[in-house]
Amino acid sequence: MTQISDMTDAFFFGYGSLVNRQTHDYPDADAATIRGWRREWRMAHDLGRTFLSVVPDPDMQIDGIVARVPRNDWVALDLRETGYQRHALGADAFAHGPVRPAQIYAIAQAQSDPPSHAAPIKLSYLDVVIEGFAQEFGPDGVARFFQTTSGWGPVLDDRAAPLYPRARPVAPALRRLVDEYLDDLAVPRLAL
């Protein structure tokens, strides 16, 4: 691994919708894997909505991207990640990809709950996330996403009228793949 140091710019590690490069324009994004964290679905109390978050887990590794935040200007990214807190990732967190001091966003456990019927996982959100993993890591990366994500709760099928603000049309084959993984996990589906 190469150690990259840039004193003028900061970096973040994205592990959910930020993996889909079509949802942002942050430059110098590279696929990476970090150790010591696990993805988890959490409902943020402040917002009443369910998002992907991360929790420390010494036995887990997750894929994502590491990207530059030009001029350390966190305002736009912090606004996008409302409800999350930033945490520093040390160089030792990186298992694969470029090694850069980076920040990771997580929802505080004390300020969140598991997904529920009142705050389900939006299928339009999950589709965008999986599209990014398919593009960055291929079918094996999609499989790893589902294997390294916990806290599955009810999923709201909002594909016909997406509620996720960065929803985008994804290929029918990708939608079928998402549906197959949800069926394998026996995740309950809710109609819009």
Secondary structure, 3 states (H helix, E strand, C coil): CCECCCCCCEEEEECCHHHCHHHCCCCCCEEEEEEEEEEEEEEECCCCEEEEEEEEEEEEEEEEEEEEEHHHCCHHHHHHCCCCEEEEECHHHEEECCECCEEEEECCHHHEECCCCCCCEEHHHHHHHHHHHHHHHHHHHHHHHHHCEECCCCEEECCCCCCCCCCCCCCHHHHHHHHHHHHHCCCCEEEC
